[in-house]
């Protein structure tokens, strides 16, 4: 057994002659050596780090271009098999300020996943809440609790933790999509579990239905199956179809043009995916939303506690996050760290967007902050 008194202390304290610190003296230096040995840290030496005036995220704003991600994922498809071990051909975004960890933000994981024709990603489950969002392509079915769910462009496919899931590509072409999970949060609070499932899917699970069983029960707006009453922490609807998202955004902007309320700002339509059993966020730790910004419109700078990842679904524009600014186009992903102001200007047209507007998918950790009464927002009205 190691003698505790002989170990080198990880605590290091320096007596400094600066405002709001005690006068430097030999006695103070000796006191600090005693703190170090006893593994104690006095608040007066750290209060500025521990209790800043506002959030100071470890992450930084960053942009990943879709064309680069897609190229590297395609090359991985030729070289890296899918199977036990890696489980998924998923390539995570690594925020440049987080020490090389595969984290988009301190709480959120985002990755491009790539599945070759005829491939199966084996079954597993985990406590991490997850989703898939499809910016282009089709032909893959995700199988959640043995329910095959088709994945197509614009579809949002949430999946609460501890549900068995696998994927299979029934098309003749590869398919890519983005995965979002709360891996960093669960890892840092030491709460994660993971189980391997079956190596092979059944013939029934390799089916390619146009609609999953979950959609047939839950995919009817404003209607809940009485046989399934009961609160669920994660949504039982496994796919939110693009046709419904697109129609909701279109209707908001049409109402605005007619002089009626419906948008969150001039030329800015916004919808949130919700759990039909609670009318709350779609997953316990992840909020998912979709924005449509008409050409020429610009959102007012906005700050929020917690972090977000955005993906451009369609169109082009200019995004400013804190001191960073980028031109974006279809597929590009960018990060908004906690309390960094974000504003977005649409430069879309019918030449680069089916809607003629800038369409963006967003996911964030807002439910975590809401549950802890830590969610704050500030809109810079005079910006």
GIBEL-V667498 format. One record per residue. N is the residue number from 1. RES is the residue in three letters. OMEGA is omega in degrees with one decimal (none if undefined). NEAR is the number of other ideal C-beta (glycine too) atoms within 8 Angstrom. D_LAST is the distance of its C-alpha to the last C-alpha in Angstrom with 2 decimals. Layout:
# GIBEL-V667498
n = <N | N>
res = <RES | RES>
omega = <OMEGA | OMEGA>
near = <NEAR | NEAR>
d_last = <D_LAST | D_LAST>
This chain:
# GIBEL-V667498
n = <1 | 2 | 3 | 4 | 5 | 6 | 7 | 8 | 9 | 10 | 11 | 12 | 13 | 14 | 15 | 16 | 17 | 18 | 19 | 20 | 21 | 22 | 23 | 24 | 25 | 26 | 27 | 28 | 29 | 30 | 31 | 32 | 33 | 34 | 35 | 36 | 37 | 38 | 39 | 40 | 41 | 42 | 43 | 44 | 45 | 46 | 47 | 48 | 49 | 50 | 51 | 52 | 53 | 54 | 55 | 56 | 57 | 58 | 59 | 60 | 61 | 62 | 63 | 64 | 65 | 66 | 67 | 68 | 69 | 70 | 71 | 72 | 73 | 74 | 75 | 76 | 77 | 78 | 79 | 80 | 81 | 82 | 83 | 84 | 85 | 86 | 87 | 88 | 89 | 90 | 91 | 92 | 93 | 94 | 95 | 96 | 97 | 98 | 99 | 100 | 101 | 102 | 103 | 104 | 105 | 106 | 107 | 108 | 109 | 110 | 111 | 112 | 113 | 114 | 115 | 116 | 117 | 118 | 119 | 120 | 121 | 122 | 123 | 124 | 125 | 126 | 127 | 128 | 129 | 130 | 131 | 132 | 133 | 134 | 135 | 136 | 137 | 138 | 139 | 140 | 141 | 142 | 143 | 144 | 145 | 146 | 147 | 148 | 149 | 150 | 151 | 152 | 153 | 154 | 155 | 156 | 157 | 158 | 159 | 160 | 161 | 162 | 163 | 164 | 165 | 166 | 167 | 168 | 169 | 170 | 171 | 172 | 173 | 174 | 175 | 176 | 177 | 178 | 179 | 180 | 181 | 182 | 183 | 184 | 185 | 186 | 187 | 188 | 189 | 190 | 191 | 192 | 193 | 194 | 195 | 196 | 197 | 198 | 199 | 200 | 201 | 202 | 203 | 204 | 205 | 206 | 207 | 208 | 209 | 210 | 211 | 212 | 213 | 214 | 215 | 216 | 217 | 218 | 219 | 220 | 221 | 222 | 223 | 224 | 225 | 226 | 227 | 228 | 229 | 230 | 231 | 232 | 233 | 234 | 235 | 236 | 237 | 238 | 239 | 240 | 241 | 242 | 243 | 244 | 245 | 246 | 247 | 248 | 249 | 250 | 251 | 252 | 253 | 254 | 255 | 256 | 257 | 258 | 259 | 260 | 261 | 262 | 263 | 264 | 265 | 266 | 267 | 268 | 269 | 270 | 271 | 272 | 273 | 274 | 275 | 276 | 277 | 278 | 279 | 280 | 281 | 282 | 283 | 284 | 285 | 286 | 287 | 288 | 289 | 290 | 291 | 292 | 293 | 294 | 295 | 296 | 297 | 298 | 299 | 300 | 301 | 302 | 303 | 304 | 305 | 306 | 307 | 308 | 309 | 310 | 311 | 312 | 313 | 314 | 315 | 316 | 317 | 318 | 319 | 320 | 321 | 322 | 323 | 324 | 325 | 326 | 327 | 328 | 329 | 330 | 331 | 332 | 333 | 334 | 335 | 336 | 337 | 338 | 339 | 340 | 341 | 342 | 343 | 344 | 345 | 346 | 347 | 348 | 349 | 350 | 351 | 352 | 353 | 354 | 355 | 356 | 357 | 358 | 359 | 360 | 361 | 362 | 363 | 364 | 365 | 366 | 367 | 368 | 369 | 370 | 371 | 372 | 373 | 374 | 375 | 376 | 377 | 378 | 379 | 380 | 381 | 382 | 383>
res = <UNK | UNK | UNK | UNK | UNK | UNK | UNK | UNK | UNK | UNK | UNK | UNK | UNK | UNK | UNK | UNK | UNK | UNK | UNK | UNK | UNK | UNK | UNK | UNK | UNK | UNK | UNK | UNK | UNK | UNK | UNK | UNK | UNK | UNK | UNK | UNK | UNK | UNK | UNK | UNK | UNK | UNK | UNK | UNK | UNK | UNK | UNK | UNK | UNK | UNK | UNK | UNK | UNK | UNK | UNK | UNK | UNK | UNK | UNK | UNK | UNK | UNK | UNK | UNK | UNK | UNK | UNK | UNK | UNK | UNK | UNK | UNK | UNK | UNK | UNK | UNK | UNK | UNK | UNK | UNK | UNK | UNK | UNK | UNK | UNK | UNK | UNK | UNK | UNK | UNK | UNK | UNK | UNK | UNK | UNK | UNK | UNK | UNK | UNK | UNK | UNK | UNK | UNK | UNK | UNK | UNK | UNK | UNK | UNK | UNK | UNK | UNK | UNK | UNK | UNK | UNK | UNK | UNK | UNK | UNK | UNK | UNK | UNK | UNK | UNK | UNK | UNK | UNK | UNK | UNK | UNK | UNK | UNK | UNK | UNK | UNK | UNK | UNK | UNK | UNK | UNK | UNK | UNK | UNK | UNK | UNK | UNK | UNK | UNK | UNK | UNK | UNK | UNK | UNK | UNK | UNK | UNK | UNK | UNK | UNK | UNK | UNK | UNK | UNK | UNK | UNK | UNK | UNK | UNK | UNK | UNK | UNK | UNK | UNK | UNK | UNK | UNK | UNK | UNK | UNK | UNK | UNK | UNK | UNK | UNK | UNK | UNK | UNK | UNK | UNK | UNK | UNK | UNK | UNK | UNK | UNK | UNK | UNK | UNK | UNK | UNK | UNK | UNK | UNK | UNK | UNK | UNK | UNK | UNK | UNK | UNK | UNK | UNK | UNK | UNK | UNK | UNK | UNK | UNK | UNK | UNK | UNK | UNK | UNK | UNK | UNK | UNK | UNK | UNK | UNK | UNK | UNK | UNK | UNK | UNK | UNK | UNK | UNK | UNK | UNK | UNK | UNK | UNK | UNK | UNK | UNK | UNK | UNK | UNK | UNK | UNK | UNK | UNK | UNK | UNK | UNK | UNK | UNK | UNK | UNK | UNK | UNK | UNK | UNK | UNK | UNK | UNK | UNK | UNK | UNK | UNK | UNK | UNK | UNK | UNK | UNK | UNK | UNK | UNK | UNK | UNK | UNK | UNK | UNK | UNK | UNK | UNK | UNK | UNK | UNK | UNK | UNK | UNK | UNK | UNK | UNK | UNK | UNK | UNK | UNK | UNK | UNK | UNK | UNK | UNK | UNK | UNK | UNK | UNK | UNK | UNK | UNK | UNK | UNK | UNK | UNK | UNK | UNK | UNK | UNK | UNK | UNK | UNK | UNK | UNK | UNK | UNK | UNK | UNK | UNK | UNK | UNK | UNK | UNK | UNK | UNK | UNK | UNK | UNK | UNK | UNK | UNK | UNK | UNK | UNK | UNK | UNK | UNK | UNK | UNK | UNK | UNK | UNK | UNK | UNK | UNK | UNK | UNK | UNK | UNK | UNK | UNK | UNK | UNK | UNK | UNK | UNK | UNK | UNK | UNK | UNK | UNK | UNK | UNK | UNK | UNK | UNK | UNK | UNK | UNK | UNK | UNK | UNK>
omega = <-178.9 | 175.5 | -175.9 | -176.9 | -176.3 | -179.1 | 177.3 | -176.6 | 173.7 | 179.4 | 177.9 | -176.0 | 178.6 | 174.3 | -173.5 | 177.9 | -179.8 | -177.5 | 175.8 | 175.5 | 180.0 | 178.9 | -179.5 | 179.1 | 176.0 | -179.8 | 177.8 | 177.9 | 178.8 | 176.7 | -179.1 | 176.4 | 176.1 | 175.7 | -178.2 | -178.1 | -178.4 | -178.2 | 178.1 | 178.4 | 179.4 | -176.0 | -174.8 | 177.9 | -173.1 | -170.2 | 179.9 | 177.3 | -174.0 | -176.4 | 179.0 | -178.1 | 177.6 | -178.5 | 175.2 | -172.9 | 171.7 | -179.4 | 174.5 | 173.8 | 179.3 | 179.2 | 171.2 | -179.4 | -176.5 | -177.3 | 177.1 | 178.4 | -176.6 | 178.4 | -178.8 | 177.2 | 178.1 | 177.3 | 176.2 | 179.0 | 179.0 | -170.6 | -170.6 | 178.7 | 174.3 | 179.3 | 179.6 | -174.0 | 176.2 | 177.7 | -176.0 | 171.6 | -177.0 | -174.6 | -169.0 | 171.9 | -179.8 | 179.9 | -174.4 | -178.4 | -175.7 | 168.9 | 178.7 | 176.2 | -179.7 | -175.9 | 172.6 | 175.7 | 179.3 | -178.5 | -170.1 | 173.7 | 173.5 | -176.7 | 167.5 | 176.3 | -171.5 | -178.4 | -178.0 | 179.0 | 176.7 | -177.9 | 171.5 | 168.4 | -170.3 | -174.7 | 169.7 | 174.0 | -178.0 | 179.4 | 179.6 | 172.5 | -170.8 | 169.9 | 170.5 | 175.3 | -172.1 | 179.3 | 176.6 | 174.2 | 175.2 | 178.0 | 177.0 | 171.5 | 169.0 | -175.6 | -176.1 | -176.1 | 175.4 | 178.0 | -179.7 | -175.7 | 180.0 | 179.8 | -178.7 | -177.4 | 178.0 | -179.1 | 175.3 | -172.2 | -179.4 | -179.9 | -179.7 | -177.2 | 176.2 | 168.4 | 176.0 | 179.4 | 177.9 | 178.5 | 170.4 | 178.9 | -179.1 | -177.0 | 178.3 | -178.2 | 173.0 | 175.7 | 178.5 | 174.1 | 175.0 | 172.9 | 171.8 | 179.6 | 176.5 | -177.0 | -177.0 | 179.4 | -177.0 | 177.9 | -175.1 | 176.3 | 173.0 | -176.4 | -168.8 | 172.5 | -178.9 | 177.8 | 170.2 | 176.5 | -178.9 | 177.4 | -175.4 | 173.2 | 178.0 | 177.6 | 179.0 | -179.1 | 175.3 | 176.4 | -178.0 | -178.6 | 177.1 | 177.1 | 178.0 | 176.3 | -179.3 | 178.1 | -179.0 | 176.7 | -165.9 | -171.4 | -179.5 | -171.6 | 175.4 | -176.9 | -179.0 | 178.5 | -176.2 | -179.5 | -175.3 | -178.6 | 177.5 | -179.4 | 174.4 | -177.0 | 173.8 | -176.3 | 174.1 | 177.6 | -171.2 | 177.0 | 174.4 | -168.0 | -179.5 | -177.8 | 179.9 | 178.1 | -178.9 | -179.0 | -180.0 | 179.0 | 178.8 | -178.7 | 178.5 | -177.6 | 176.2 | 176.7 | 178.2 | -179.7 | 178.8 | 177.8 | -179.1 | 177.3 | 179.2 | -179.1 | -179.6 | 178.4 | -179.0 | 178.8 | -175.2 | 175.9 | -176.3 | 174.7 | 177.8 | 174.8 | -176.8 | 175.0 | -176.5 | 179.4 | -177.4 | -171.8 | 177.9 | -178.8 | -170.6 | 177.4 | -174.8 | -175.1 | -174.4 | 171.1 | 178.6 | -177.7 | 177.5 | -177.6 | 167.8 | -176.8 | -175.2 | -177.4 | -179.9 | 179.3 | 178.6 | -179.5 | 176.3 | 178.9 | -174.4 | 175.6 | 174.4 | 167.5 | -173.6 | -172.2 | -179.8 | 168.2 | 177.9 | 167.1 | 176.1 | 178.5 | -177.3 | 175.2 | -178.5 | -179.6 | -179.7 | -177.8 | 175.7 | 177.4 | -176.4 | -179.6 | -177.3 | 178.2 | -177.5 | 164.1 | -176.0 | 176.3 | -170.9 | 175.0 | -176.9 | 178.6 | 176.4 | -175.0 | 172.4 | 179.5 | -178.4 | 173.8 | 171.6 | 179.9 | 177.8 | 171.6 | -173.9 | 176.6 | 179.4 | 173.8 | -174.5 | 175.0 | 179.2 | 178.1 | -179.5 | -178.3 | 178.5 | -179.0 | -174.3 | -178.3 | 174.5 | -179.2 | -178.0 | 170.8 | -178.7 | 167.0 | -173.9 | 178.4 | -174.7 | 179.9 | 176.7 | -177.1 | 176.4 | -178.4 | -178.9 | -177.4 | -179.5 | -178.8 | 177.3 | 176.8 | 179.5 | 177.9 | -176.6 | -172.3 | -175.5 | -177.8 | none>
near = <2 | 5 | 6 | 5 | 5 | 5 | 7 | 3 | 8 | 5 | 9 | 6 | 10 | 5 | 11 | 6 | 6 | 5 | 3 | 4 | 10 | 6 | 5 | 9 | 7 | 5 | 6 | 11 | 10 | 8 | 8 | 11 | 8 | 8 | 12 | 12 | 8 | 6 | 7 | 7 | 8 | 8 | 7 | 8 | 8 | 9 | 8 | 6 | 6 | 7 | 5 | 8 | 2 | 5 | 7 | 6 | 12 | 6 | 14 | 10 | 12 | 10 | 11 | 10 | 8 | 13 | 7 | 8 | 14 | 11 | 8 | 9 | 14 | 10 | 8 | 11 | 11 | 5 | 5 | 7 | 3 | 13 | 7 | 6 | 4 | 7 | 9 | 8 | 13 | 8 | 11 | 10 | 12 | 10 | 13 | 6 | 7 | 11 | 4 | 4 | 8 | 8 | 14 | 13 | 16 | 12 | 11 | 19 | 14 | 12 | 11 | 12 | 14 | 13 | 14 | 9 | 9 | 5 | 9 | 10 | 11 | 14 | 12 | 12 | 11 | 11 | 9 | 11 | 14 | 11 | 16 | 15 | 14 | 13 | 14 | 7 | 11 | 10 | 10 | 14 | 12 | 14 | 14 | 12 | 6 | 8 | 10 | 12 | 14 | 13 | 14 | 10 | 9 | 12 | 14 | 14 | 14 | 17 | 13 | 12 | 11 | 7 | 10 | 10 | 12 | 15 | 11 | 14 | 14 | 9 | 9 | 4 | 7 | 10 | 13 | 13 | 13 | 12 | 14 | 14 | 10 | 14 | 11 | 13 | 13 | 11 | 8 | 7 | 6 | 5 | 5 | 10 | 6 | 8 | 7 | 7 | 9 | 7 | 5 | 6 | 10 | 7 | 5 | 6 | 11 | 10 | 8 | 7 | 7 | 3 | 7 | 12 | 6 | 14 | 13 | 7 | 9 | 12 | 10 | 5 | 4 | 3 | 5 | 8 | 8 | 5 | 4 | 9 | 6 | 5 | 5 | 10 | 7 | 14 | 15 | 12 | 12 | 14 | 14 | 11 | 11 | 9 | 7 | 9 | 13 | 10 | 8 | 10 | 14 | 11 | 9 | 14 | 15 | 8 | 11 | 14 | 6 | 6 | 4 | 6 | 5 | 9 | 13 | 5 | 8 | 6 | 11 | 13 | 15 | 11 | 10 | 8 | 11 | 10 | 15 | 10 | 9 | 9 | 5 | 6 | 13 | 13 | 15 | 10 | 10 | 17 | 12 | 17 | 12 | 15 | 13 | 16 | 17 | 11 | 11 | 7 | 12 | 9 | 12 | 10 | 11 | 12 | 11 | 14 | 10 | 13 | 16 | 14 | 17 | 12 | 13 | 17 | 11 | 12 | 19 | 12 | 14 | 10 | 14 | 11 | 13 | 8 | 3 | 10 | 6 | 9 | 7 | 11 | 10 | 12 | 13 | 13 | 15 | 14 | 17 | 12 | 13 | 11 | 10 | 11 | 11 | 13 | 12 | 14 | 11 | 15 | 12 | 16 | 9 | 5 | 4 | 10 | 14 | 4 | 12 | 10 | 14 | 17 | 15 | 13 | 14 | 12 | 14 | 13 | 16 | 11 | 13 | 12 | 12 | 10 | 6 | 6 | 5 | 8 | 10 | 7 | 8 | 7 | 8 | 10 | 5 | 3 | 7>
d_last = <61.19 | 58.88 | 59.21 | 55.80 | 56.41 | 56.96 | 53.68 | 51.00 | 48.13 | 44.66 | 43.30 | 42.80 | 41.92 | 41.70 | 42.25 | 39.65 | 39.57 | 35.95 | 34.16 | 34.54 | 37.48 | 41.16 | 43.38 | 44.82 | 48.54 | 51.24 | 51.27 | 47.53 | 48.05 | 51.00 | 49.01 | 46.34 | 49.19 | 50.40 | 47.01 | 46.96 | 50.48 | 49.78 | 46.51 | 44.39 | 40.94 | 40.06 | 36.61 | 36.14 | 36.05 | 33.43 | 31.18 | 28.15 | 28.58 | 29.58 | 27.18 | 23.89 | 21.07 | 19.14 | 20.28 | 21.09 | 22.16 | 25.21 | 23.90 | 21.58 | 19.58 | 22.19 | 23.20 | 26.75 | 27.96 | 30.16 | 32.75 | 33.46 | 33.72 | 35.99 | 38.19 | 38.74 | 39.36 | 41.89 | 43.68 | 43.81 | 45.42 | 48.30 | 48.80 | 47.86 | 49.82 | 48.52 | 50.63 | 51.37 | 49.82 | 46.48 | 46.62 | 43.70 | 42.57 | 39.03 | 36.95 | 34.09 | 30.74 | 30.83 | 27.57 | 28.11 | 27.40 | 29.82 | 33.08 | 34.32 | 34.41 | 34.02 | 30.82 | 27.50 | 25.98 | 27.89 | 28.68 | 28.61 | 31.03 | 30.44 | 33.21 | 34.64 | 38.08 | 40.71 | 44.02 | 46.80 | 49.12 | 51.63 | 50.06 | 49.79 | 47.45 | 49.66 | 49.13 | 47.50 | 45.43 | 43.14 | 41.24 | 37.92 | 36.02 | 35.33 | 34.30 | 34.68 | 32.36 | 33.82 | 31.82 | 35.05 | 38.79 | 41.26 | 44.70 | 44.06 | 44.95 | 43.73 | 46.46 | 45.35 | 48.27 | 50.49 | 48.41 | 47.54 | 44.06 | 43.21 | 39.98 | 38.46 | 35.30 | 32.35 | 34.30 | 32.96 | 35.85 | 35.33 | 38.15 | 38.45 | 40.23 | 44.03 | 44.61 | 47.00 | 45.53 | 46.53 | 45.71 | 47.93 | 47.37 | 49.75 | 48.51 | 49.79 | 46.47 | 44.29 | 41.18 | 37.95 | 35.29 | 32.82 | 33.81 | 31.55 | 33.09 | 32.49 | 34.95 | 33.10 | 32.66 | 36.30 | 37.57 | 35.96 | 37.15 | 40.53 | 40.96 | 41.61 | 44.80 | 45.96 | 49.10 | 50.76 | 52.00 | 54.51 | 54.89 | 55.59 | 54.35 | 56.90 | 57.83 | 56.15 | 52.86 | 53.07 | 52.96 | 50.20 | 49.56 | 47.01 | 45.77 | 46.09 | 47.88 | 44.65 | 43.11 | 46.27 | 45.95 | 42.22 | 40.63 | 41.01 | 37.88 | 38.40 | 41.90 | 43.19 | 46.71 | 48.73 | 50.83 | 47.82 | 46.40 | 45.01 | 41.73 | 40.80 | 38.20 | 37.54 | 37.47 | 40.91 | 39.44 | 39.58 | 37.76 | 34.92 | 35.67 | 33.33 | 34.92 | 33.69 | 30.12 | 29.89 | 31.37 | 28.99 | 25.87 | 27.59 | 28.48 | 24.98 | 23.72 | 26.93 | 26.48 | 22.99 | 24.62 | 27.34 | 25.03 | 25.46 | 23.15 | 23.09 | 19.77 | 16.86 | 14.34 | 15.11 | 17.43 | 17.01 | 20.29 | 20.91 | 24.28 | 25.58 | 29.09 | 31.13 | 34.56 | 36.81 | 38.88 | 36.11 | 33.11 | 31.15 | 29.69 | 31.99 | 32.98 | 33.28 | 30.97 | 28.86 | 26.34 | 26.23 | 23.92 | 23.56 | 20.60 | 21.06 | 18.29 | 19.71 | 19.77 | 16.89 | 14.51 | 11.40 | 10.33 | 7.07 | 6.89 | 9.79 | 12.25 | 15.92 | 19.10 | 21.48 | 21.20 | 21.15 | 22.86 | 22.00 | 24.47 | 23.93 | 26.64 | 26.45 | 24.62 | 22.35 | 18.72 | 16.21 | 14.92 | 12.64 | 13.54 | 12.77 | 14.33 | 16.17 | 15.81 | 18.65 | 20.15 | 21.77 | 24.69 | 27.21 | 28.19 | 25.75 | 24.69 | 21.81 | 21.07 | 18.07 | 19.36 | 18.87 | 15.60 | 14.03 | 10.55 | 11.39 | 10.07 | 12.89 | 13.72 | 17.23 | 19.70 | 22.68 | 25.74 | 29.20 | 30.44 | 28.69 | 28.03 | 30.52 | 27.95 | 26.24 | 22.94 | 21.31 | 22.99 | 22.20 | 24.20 | 22.69 | 24.62 | 23.74 | 25.57 | 23.98 | 27.49 | 28.58 | 25.80 | 26.41 | 30.11 | 29.61 | 27.15 | 24.62 | 21.94 | 18.60 | 15.22 | 11.76 | 8.91 | 5.42 | 5.66 | 3.80 | 0.00>
